[in-house]
């Protein structure tokens, strides 16, 4: 804190030197910097005087008003009020007037006539007459005001924001019930299984492969019978090659189907719930076809 005060005093002294040298813009910047470090009523007066030297009526008016707002009973209050009245008339001639919006707490968004203009504390120049003011802040209820700005007198608007009630808070859906209270799901794999539907997909693929093997076997027999009926050697050879290719395809599908059925059956066997007892699986073969058998509670 002491370091900030020391730095603020340095800025103030530099600003006073700049003001005395007629460098009013530098003086404004230095006084503002000092005020941010350590707010002080005399600084508001000095900032206003520097702006007045620059011919910036609106800024000078703003800081003279801030000076009286900080210390209403200051010794030179009457002379400052006269300066304020003169500057207000200067704005009136331009068809505008100054308004300041203050909130407790500060930092609320200011919306004037449906246009966001800044955050509080906010000072600006608008046309005289009726205006709609909306103030909004996180965690606080919106505040609306209808203000009437005179043509020749600046206006202060002070609003104390109200914390938003719980009834105004957004609806948050209740937390889901604990898992023990949820009804059992009608779909999906039985409890305790980790592989899900993978065993059934594997068994389905194996069944499809065996079906394809059976189809090619029937086609092979048809080609074999057709080849025996051919009297021409070339045609016989063609039918024989067709028979052999179909036989190869049938064997490939048979092997793949058997392997898939075996894998699916083993997955069902080892993926059963812990409480399941007496499950078993085996390989069953009949002429031209092999498959997996499985028993137990899956």
NORJOLIN-V507527 format. One record per backbone hydrogen bond with DSSP energy under -1.0 kcal/mol. CO is the residue of the C=O (numbers start at 1). NH is the residue of the N-H. If there is no record, write none. Layout:
# NORJOLIN-V507527
co->[CO & CO]
nh->[NH & NH]
This chain:
# NORJOLIN-V507527
co->[1 & 2 & 3 & 4 & 5 & 6 & 7 & 8 & 9 & 10 & 11 & 12 & 13 & 14 & 15 & 16 & 17 & 18 & 19 & 22 & 23 & 24 & 25 & 26 & 27 & 28 & 29 & 30 & 31 & 32 & 33 & 34 & 40 & 41 & 42 & 43 & 44 & 45 & 46 & 47 & 48 & 49 & 50 & 51 & 52 & 55 & 56 & 57 & 58 & 59 & 60 & 61 & 62 & 63 & 64 & 65 & 66 & 67 & 71 & 74 & 76 & 77 & 78 & 79 & 80 & 81 & 82 & 83 & 84 & 85 & 86 & 87 & 88 & 89 & 91 & 92 & 97 & 98 & 99 & 100 & 101 & 102 & 104 & 108 & 109 & 110 & 110 & 111 & 112 & 115 & 118 & 120 & 122 & 124 & 126 & 129 & 131 & 132 & 133 & 134 & 135 & 136 & 137 & 139 & 143 & 145 & 147 & 149 & 155 & 157 & 159 & 162 & 165 & 166 & 178 & 179 & 190 & 195 & 197 & 198 & 199 & 200 & 201 & 202 & 203 & 204 & 205 & 206 & 207 & 208 & 209 & 210 & 211 & 212 & 213 & 214 & 215 & 216 & 217 & 218 & 219 & 220 & 221 & 222 & 223 & 224 & 227 & 232 & 233 & 234 & 235 & 236 & 237 & 238 & 239 & 240 & 241 & 242 & 243 & 244 & 245 & 246 & 247 & 248 & 249 & 250 & 251 & 252 & 253 & 254 & 255 & 256 & 257 & 258 & 259 & 260 & 261 & 262 & 263 & 264 & 265 & 266 & 267 & 273 & 280 & 282 & 284 & 286 & 289 & 291 & 293 & 295]
nh->[5 & 6 & 7 & 8 & 9 & 10 & 11 & 12 & 13 & 14 & 15 & 16 & 17 & 18 & 19 & 20 & 21 & 23 & 22 & 24 & 27 & 28 & 29 & 30 & 31 & 32 & 33 & 34 & 35 & 36 & 37 & 38 & 44 & 45 & 46 & 47 & 48 & 49 & 50 & 51 & 52 & 53 & 54 & 56 & 55 & 57 & 60 & 61 & 62 & 63 & 64 & 65 & 66 & 67 & 68 & 69 & 70 & 71 & 74 & 77 & 80 & 81 & 82 & 83 & 84 & 85 & 86 & 87 & 88 & 89 & 90 & 91 & 92 & 93 & 96 & 95 & 126 & 155 & 124 & 157 & 122 & 159 & 161 & 120 & 136 & 117 & 118 & 134 & 115 & 112 & 110 & 107 & 101 & 99 & 97 & 149 & 147 & 113 & 145 & 111 & 143 & 109 & 140 & 164 & 135 & 133 & 131 & 129 & 100 & 102 & 104 & 141 & 168 & 169 & 181 & 182 & 193 & 198 & 201 & 202 & 203 & 204 & 205 & 206 & 207 & 208 & 209 & 210 & 211 & 212 & 213 & 214 & 215 & 216 & 217 & 218 & 219 & 220 & 221 & 222 & 223 & 224 & 225 & 226 & 227 & 228 & 230 & 236 & 237 & 238 & 239 & 240 & 241 & 242 & 243 & 244 & 245 & 246 & 247 & 248 & 249 & 250 & 251 & 252 & 253 & 254 & 255 & 256 & 257 & 258 & 259 & 260 & 261 & 262 & 263 & 264 & 265 & 266 & 267 & 268 & 269 & 270 & 271 & 276 & 295 & 293 & 291 & 289 & 286 & 284 & 282 & 280]
